[in-house]
């Protein structure tokens, strides 16, 4: 513990106080969470081998190994970036990047912003919290410090990740009930809960979370569309319905059981050369304008069951430019935007040529996918391009509906 005490008092790179200052200045770390930040140091919840991310959550950088470079490791731990701790559901081996990041220590700014959304200070004595996605256990530890370990239940699907989180919590002198299970089901035996928080993204808020959260309780979760784009939603439960607005952009790993399947690309052209039976047209809307994170989010709200890829010249169409971060198909240079329906019945292409004022479009199938995407974008543009915070979600036993500015009339099913 001596070395930890010395490290905690360090004034150099990787000092906890420096990260706290960054978070306070950003408005993420409020006064009522400072004590928890100090008492539950992130370093106790981070493994020795990590792949630091970048602030926008869109990619990871090279491995940092504590045994080989403890200074770099500590600097990463006390930086405001996410840290990937597992690749490919634990199958990845070696020092390089894996294919898909599947567990992490979330970006501290996002951790404390979401905890602020939970309004834990308003929880009555004995109020309980449910967390979906234990990960390293840091978020569960912060909640346990505020509410008491006996009032926190965290559900983690990966048994290996769960065991490590339990060890981390014990090392920090904290308790929380870590349950290995399907996060979609919550944990009814521990409810009802005053607060429910997900540290993984969903595209469909499980109704079990609503059912297990008491009236007046709050659910906070990253929510993303099939098309792309993601934001944190804050829902208040009343009479079996949860409703509320989005609070900020986010980029979290998807709940494993809600990972979106992607049909093989051969299923669309079916052995025919492009443009196959596609119908040609042109558009004055540059496909690049549809590629921002917010634009993707809005399009996804209005255009269900569709995803995209960007084929840049010299690259293959099967997988280039997947929408898996906070960016989109809006980079420089010429490329083709491909749109696909999840049922493989429809596809479309739209060509981007820098400096052009008209763009070639080809569409095939019962759904005119580019027409749908363009209509969604134009709808958003006519509304003044509202931000995430003007959109909201209502979740009931019959499904979920999205809305702009207020629930009720004008909402649409997603």
C-alpha positions as CSV (number, residue, x, y, z in Angstrom):
1,X,0.0,0.0,0.0
2,X,3.0,2.3,0.5
3,X,3.7,2.4,-3.2
4,X,0.0,3.1,-3.9
5,X,0.0,6.0,-1.4
6,X,3.2,7.4,-3.0
7,X,1.6,7.1,-6.5
8,X,-1.6,8.8,-5.4
9,X,0.3,11.7,-4.2
10,X,2.4,12.0,-7.3
11,X,2.2,15.4,-9.1
12,X,3.6,14.1,-12.4
13,X,2.0,12.4,-15.4
14,X,-0.6,9.8,-14.4
15,X,-1.6,11.5,-11.1
16,X,-5.2,11.0,-10.1
17,X,-5.6,14.7,-9.2
18,X,-4.7,15.7,-12.8
19,X,-7.5,13.5,-14.2
20,X,-9.9,14.9,-11.5
21,X,-9.1,18.4,-12.7
22,X,-9.8,17.5,-16.3
23,X,-13.1,15.9,-15.4
24,X,-14.1,18.8,-13.1
25,X,-13.2,21.4,-15.8
26,X,-15.3,19.4,-18.3
27,X,-18.3,19.5,-16.0
28,X,-18.4,15.7,-15.7
29,X,-17.1,15.2,-12.2
30,X,-19.4,17.0,-9.7
31,X,-18.5,17.8,-6.1
32,X,-20.7,15.0,-4.8
33,X,-18.7,12.3,-6.7
34,X,-15.2,13.6,-5.8
35,X,-15.0,11.5,-2.6
36,X,-15.8,8.4,-4.6
37,X,-13.3,9.3,-7.3
38,X,-10.6,9.5,-4.6
39,X,-11.7,6.5,-2.6
40,X,-12.1,4.2,-5.6
41,X,-8.9,4.7,-7.7
42,X,-9.2,3.6,-11.3
43,X,-5.8,1.9,-11.2
44,X,-7.1,-0.9,-8.9
45,X,-9.6,-1.8,-11.6
46,X,-7.3,-1.9,-14.7
47,X,-5.3,-5.0,-15.7
48,X,-1.6,-4.9,-16.5
49,X,-2.2,-5.2,-20.3
50,X,-4.4,-2.5,-21.9
51,X,-5.0,-0.9,-25.3
52,X,-5.7,2.8,-24.7
53,X,-8.4,4.4,-26.9
54,X,-8.9,7.9,-28.2
55,X,-11.3,10.3,-26.7
56,X,-14.0,9.9,-29.4
57,X,-14.1,6.1,-28.7
58,X,-13.5,5.2,-32.4
59,X,-10.3,3.3,-32.2
60,X,-7.6,1.8,-30.0
61,X,-3.8,2.4,-29.9
62,X,-0.9,0.0,-29.2
63,X,-0.7,-2.3,-26.2
64,X,0.6,-0.8,-23.0
65,X,2.1,-3.4,-20.7
66,X,2.6,-2.4,-17.0
67,X,5.4,-4.9,-16.6
68,X,7.4,-3.3,-19.4
69,X,6.5,0.4,-19.0
70,X,4.8,1.2,-15.7
71,X,5.0,4.9,-16.3
72,X,3.1,4.7,-19.6
73,X,0.6,2.3,-18.0
74,X,-0.1,4.7,-15.2
75,X,-0.3,7.7,-17.6
76,X,-2.9,5.8,-19.6
77,X,-4.9,4.8,-16.5
78,X,-5.2,8.4,-15.4
79,X,-6.0,9.8,-18.8
80,X,-9.5,10.6,-20.0
81,X,-9.7,7.8,-22.5
82,X,-11.3,4.3,-22.6
83,X,-9.0,1.3,-22.1
84,X,-9.7,-1.9,-24.0
85,X,-9.1,-4.8,-21.7
86,X,-10.4,-7.7,-23.8
87,X,-10.7,-8.5,-27.5
88,X,-12.9,-10.9,-29.4
89,X,-14.7,-12.3,-26.3
90,X,-11.4,-13.4,-24.8
91,X,-10.2,-15.4,-27.9
92,X,-7.5,-12.9,-28.9
93,X,-3.9,-13.6,-27.9
94,X,-0.8,-11.6,-28.5
95,X,0.2,-7.9,-28.3
96,X,-1.5,-6.6,-31.4
97,X,-5.0,-5.2,-31.8
98,X,-7.8,-7.8,-32.0
99,X,-10.8,-7.7,-34.4
100,X,-13.4,-6.5,-32.0
101,X,-13.0,-4.9,-28.5
102,X,-15.3,-6.7,-26.1
103,X,-14.5,-5.4,-22.7
104,X,-13.0,-2.2,-21.4
105,X,-12.6,0.4,-18.7
106,X,-14.9,3.2,-20.0
107,X,-13.7,6.8,-20.6
108,X,-13.8,8.5,-17.2
109,X,-15.7,11.5,-18.5
110,X,-18.4,9.3,-19.7
111,X,-18.5,7.2,-16.5
112,X,-19.0,10.3,-14.3
113,X,-21.4,12.0,-16.7
114,X,-23.6,8.9,-16.7
115,X,-23.4,8.7,-12.9
116,X,-24.5,12.3,-12.7
117,X,-27.5,11.4,-15.0
118,X,-28.5,8.7,-12.5
119,X,-29.0,11.4,-9.7
120,X,-27.7,9.0,-7.0
121,X,-27.9,11.7,-4.4
122,X,-31.7,11.5,-4.6
123,X,-31.8,7.8,-3.8
124,X,-33.4,7.1,-0.5
125,X,-31.5,5.1,2.2
126,X,-31.5,1.5,1.2
127,X,-32.2,2.3,-2.4
128,X,-30.6,-0.2,-4.8
129,X,-28.8,0.1,-8.1
130,X,-28.6,-2.4,-11.0
131,X,-25.7,-2.3,-13.4
132,X,-25.6,-4.1,-16.7
133,X,-22.0,-4.8,-17.8
134,X,-19.6,-5.1,-14.9
135,X,-16.4,-4.9,-17.0
136,X,-13.5,-4.2,-14.8
137,X,-15.8,-3.4,-11.8
138,X,-14.8,0.3,-11.5
139,X,-18.3,1.7,-12.1
140,X,-19.8,-0.9,-9.7
141,X,-17.2,0.2,-7.1
142,X,-18.1,3.8,-7.5
143,X,-21.8,3.0,-7.0
144,X,-20.9,0.7,-4.0
145,X,-19.0,3.6,-2.4
146,X,-22.0,5.9,-2.6
147,X,-24.9,3.4,-1.9
148,X,-23.2,0.6,0.0
149,X,-22.0,-2.6,-1.5
150,X,-25.1,-4.5,-0.3
151,X,-27.2,-2.2,-2.5
152,X,-25.4,-2.7,-5.8
153,X,-26.0,-5.6,-8.2
154,X,-23.9,-5.9,-11.4
155,X,-24.6,-8.3,-14.2
156,X,-21.8,-9.5,-16.4
157,X,-22.2,-12.1,-19.2
158,X,-18.5,-13.1,-19.4
159,X,-17.6,-15.3,-16.4
160,X,-13.8,-14.6,-16.8
161,X,-14.5,-10.8,-16.8
162,X,-16.8,-11.2,-13.8
163,X,-14.2,-13.0,-11.7
164,X,-11.6,-10.4,-12.4
165,X,-14.1,-7.6,-11.4
166,X,-14.8,-9.4,-8.1
167,X,-11.1,-9.5,-7.4
168,X,-10.7,-5.9,-8.3
169,X,-13.6,-4.9,-5.9
170,X,-12.1,-6.9,-3.1
171,X,-8.7,-5.3,-3.6
172,X,-10.3,-1.9,-3.3
173,X,-12.1,-3.0,-0.1
174,X,-15.5,-2.8,-1.7
175,X,-18.4,-5.2,-2.1
176,X,-21.1,-5.5,-4.8
177,X,-23.1,-8.5,-5.9
178,X,-21.6,-9.5,-9.3
179,X,-23.9,-11.9,-11.1
180,X,-22.9,-13.9,-14.2
181,X,-25.9,-13.8,-16.6
182,X,-27.7,-12.3,-19.6
183,X,-27.9,-8.6,-19.0
184,X,-31.1,-8.3,-21.0
185,X,-32.9,-10.1,-18.1
186,X,-31.6,-7.8,-15.4
187,X,-31.6,-9.5,-12.0
188,X,-35.2,-9.6,-10.7
189,X,-34.2,-11.3,-7.4
190,X,-32.3,-8.2,-6.3
191,X,-35.0,-5.7,-7.2
192,X,-36.8,-3.4,-7.3
193,X,-34.1,-0.9,-8.1
194,X,-34.0,2.8,-7.7
195,X,-31.4,3.2,-10.4
196,X,-30.5,1.1,-13.4
197,X,-27.4,1.8,-15.6
198,X,-25.9,0.0,-18.6
199,X,-22.2,0.3,-19.4
200,X,-22.8,-1.3,-22.8
201,X,-24.9,0.0,-25.6
202,X,-28.3,-1.4,-26.7
203,X,-30.6,-0.8,-29.6
204,X,-33.6,-2.2,-27.8
205,X,-34.1,-1.3,-24.1
206,X,-35.1,-4.6,-22.5
207,X,-38.5,-4.3,-20.8
208,X,-37.2,-6.4,-17.9
209,X,-35.1,-3.3,-16.9
210,X,-38.2,-1.2,-16.8
211,X,-40.1,-3.8,-14.9
212,X,-37.4,-4.1,-12.3
213,X,-37.0,-0.4,-11.8
214,X,-39.4,1.2,-9.3
215,X,-41.7,4.1,-10.1
216,X,-39.8,7.3,-10.1
217,X,-36.6,5.3,-10.7
218,X,-34.1,6.2,-13.4
219,X,-32.6,4.1,-16.2
220,X,-29.4,5.4,-18.0
221,X,-28.1,3.5,-21.0
222,X,-26.2,4.2,-24.2
223,X,-28.6,3.6,-27.1
224,X,-27.6,3.2,-30.7
225,X,-29.4,2.6,-34.0
226,X,-28.8,-0.2,-36.5
227,X,-27.7,2.4,-39.0
228,X,-25.1,4.0,-36.7
229,X,-24.8,6.8,-34.2
230,X,-25.3,6.4,-30.5
231,X,-26.3,8.6,-27.4
232,X,-27.0,8.1,-23.7
233,X,-30.7,8.0,-22.9
234,X,-32.0,8.9,-19.4
235,X,-35.4,7.3,-18.8
236,X,-37.8,7.9,-15.8
237,X,-40.1,5.0,-14.9
238,X,-43.8,5.6,-14.2
239,X,-46.6,3.1,-14.3
240,X,-44.6,0.5,-16.2
241,X,-43.4,2.9,-18.9
242,X,-39.9,4.5,-19.1
243,X,-39.5,7.8,-21.0
244,X,-36.9,10.5,-21.3
245,X,-34.4,12.4,-23.4
246,X,-31.0,11.6,-24.7
247,X,-28.2,13.5,-22.9
248,X,-25.0,13.2,-24.9
249,X,-23.2,11.4,-27.7
250,X,-21.6,8.1,-26.8
251,X,-19.7,5.2,-28.3
252,X,-20.0,2.0,-26.2
253,X,-19.5,-1.7,-27.0
254,X,-22.8,-3.4,-27.8
255,X,-24.5,-5.7,-25.4
256,X,-23.4,-9.1,-26.6
257,X,-26.9,-10.5,-27.2
258,X,-27.8,-7.4,-29.2
259,X,-24.8,-7.4,-31.6
260,X,-26.2,-6.6,-35.0
261,X,-25.8,-9.5,-37.5
262,X,-24.4,-8.5,-40.9
263,X,-25.5,-10.7,-43.8
264,X,-22.7,-11.7,-46.2
265,X,-22.4,-9.1,-49.0
266,X,-22.7,-11.8,-51.6
267,X,-26.3,-12.2,-50.5
268,X,-27.2,-8.8,-52.1
269,X,-25.8,-8.9,-55.7
270,X,-26.3,-12.7,-55.8
271,X,-23.5,-13.3,-58.1
272,X,-24.4,-10.6,-60.5
273,X,-22.0,-7.7,-61.4
274,X,-23.0,-4.3,-60.2
275,X,-25.3,-2.5,-61.0
276,X,-27.2,-5.8,-61.6
277,X,-30.9,-4.8,-61.7
278,X,-30.4,-1.5,-60.0
279,X,-32.3,1.6,-61.1
280,X,-30.0,4.6,-61.7
281,X,-30.8,8.2,-60.6
282,X,-29.0,11.2,-59.2
283,X,-29.2,13.2,-56.0
284,X,-28.1,16.7,-55.0
285,X,-27.4,15.6,-51.5
286,X,-23.8,14.5,-51.0
287,X,-23.7,11.1,-49.3
288,X,-20.8,12.5,-47.3
289,X,-23.3,14.7,-45.4
290,X,-25.1,11.7,-44.1
291,X,-21.9,10.3,-42.4
292,X,-21.6,12.3,-39.2
293,X,-22.3,10.5,-35.9
294,X,-25.4,12.6,-35.2
295,X,-26.7,12.3,-38.8
296,X,-26.3,8.5,-38.6
297,X,-28.3,8.5,-35.4
298,X,-31.1,10.5,-36.8
299,X,-31.2,8.4,-40.0
300,X,-31.3,5.2,-38.0
301,X,-34.2,6.5,-36.0
302,X,-36.2,7.1,-39.2
303,X,-34.9,4.2,-41.4
304,X,-35.1,0.9,-39.6
305,X,-33.3,-2.3,-40.6
306,X,-30.6,-0.6,-42.7
307,X,-26.8,-0.4,-42.4
308,X,-24.0,1.0,-44.5
309,X,-20.4,0.5,-45.7
310,X,-18.0,2.9,-47.5
311,X,-16.1,1.4,-50.4
312,X,-13.0,3.6,-51.1
313,X,-11.2,3.2,-54.4
314,X,-8.7,0.4,-54.2
315,X,-10.6,-1.3,-51.3
316,X,-13.1,-4.1,-51.3
317,X,-16.8,-3.4,-50.6
318,X,-17.1,-6.2,-48.1
319,X,-16.3,-4.5,-44.8
320,X,-14.5,-1.3,-45.6
321,X,-15.5,1.6,-43.5
322,X,-17.8,0.0,-41.0
323,X,-19.7,2.4,-38.9
324,X,-18.2,1.4,-35.6
325,X,-17.0,4.7,-34.1
326,X,-18.0,8.3,-33.8
327,X,-17.0,9.1,-37.3
328,X,-18.7,8.1,-40.5
329,X,-18.5,7.9,-44.3
330,X,-17.5,11.6,-44.5
331,X,-13.8,11.4,-45.0
332,X,-11.9,13.0,-47.9
333,X,-11.5,11.5,-51.3
334,X,-13.9,9.7,-53.7
335,X,-15.8,6.7,-52.5
336,X,-19.1,4.8,-52.8
337,X,-21.6,4.6,-50.0
338,X,-23.3,1.2,-49.9
339,X,-26.6,0.8,-48.2
340,X,-28.0,-2.7,-47.2
341,X,-31.3,-3.9,-45.8
342,X,-30.9,-6.4,-43.0
343,X,-33.3,-8.8,-44.8
344,X,-30.9,-8.8,-47.9
345,X,-33.8,-7.8,-50.2
346,X,-32.6,-4.3,-51.0
347,X,-29.4,-2.4,-51.6
348,X,-28.2,0.9,-52.9
349,X,-25.1,2.8,-53.9
350,X,-24.3,6.5,-53.9
351,X,-21.1,7.8,-55.3
352,X,-19.1,10.6,-53.6
353,X,-16.9,12.7,-55.9
354,X,-15.3,15.8,-54.2
355,X,-16.5,19.0,-55.7
356,X,-19.5,17.5,-57.5
357,X,-23.0,19.0,-57.2
358,X,-24.8,15.8,-58.4
359,X,-24.1,12.3,-57.2
360,X,-24.9,9.0,-59.0
361,X,-27.3,6.6,-57.2
362,X,-28.3,3.0,-58.0
363,X,-31.1,1.3,-56.0
364,X,-32.4,-2.3,-56.1
365,X,-35.1,-4.1,-54.3
366,X,-38.5,-3.4,-52.7
367,X,-37.1,-0.6,-50.6
368,X,-35.4,2.4,-52.2
369,X,-32.8,2.7,-49.5
370,X,-31.1,5.9,-50.7
371,X,-34.5,7.6,-51.1
372,X,-35.3,6.6,-47.5
373,X,-32.0,7.8,-46.2
374,X,-32.2,11.1,-48.1
375,X,-35.8,11.7,-46.8
376,X,-34.6,11.1,-43.2
377,X,-31.7,13.5,-43.6
378,X,-34.0,16.2,-45.3
379,X,-36.5,15.8,-42.4
380,X,-33.7,16.5,-39.9
381,X,-32.4,19.4,-41.9
382,X,-35.8,21.0,-42.1
383,X,-36.1,20.7,-38.3
384,X,-32.9,22.8,-37.9
385,X,-30.6,19.8,-37.4
386,X,-31.6,19.2,-33.7
387,X,-29.0,17.7,-31.5
388,X,-29.1,14.5,-29.5
389,X,-30.6,16.2,-26.5
390,X,-33.8,17.1,-28.4
391,X,-34.6,13.5,-29.2
392,X,-36.1,11.0,-26.7
393,X,-37.3,7.5,-26.2
394,X,-40.3,5.9,-24.6
395,X,-40.2,2.2,-23.6
396,X,-43.2,0.2,-22.7
397,X,-44.4,-3.4,-22.7
398,X,-45.4,-3.0,-26.4
399,X,-41.9,-1.8,-27.6
400,X,-40.1,1.5,-27.9
401,X,-40.9,4.8,-29.7
402,X,-38.6,7.7,-30.5
403,X,-39.7,11.3,-30.5
404,X,-38.4,14.8,-31.1
405,X,-38.9,17.4,-28.3
406,X,-41.7,15.6,-26.6
407,X,-43.3,12.2,-26.4
408,X,-46.7,11.3,-27.6
409,X,-48.1,12.6,-30.9
410,X,-45.5,12.6,-33.6
411,X,-43.5,9.7,-32.1
412,X,-42.5,6.7,-34.2
413,X,-41.7,3.1,-33.5
414,X,-38.1,2.1,-33.6
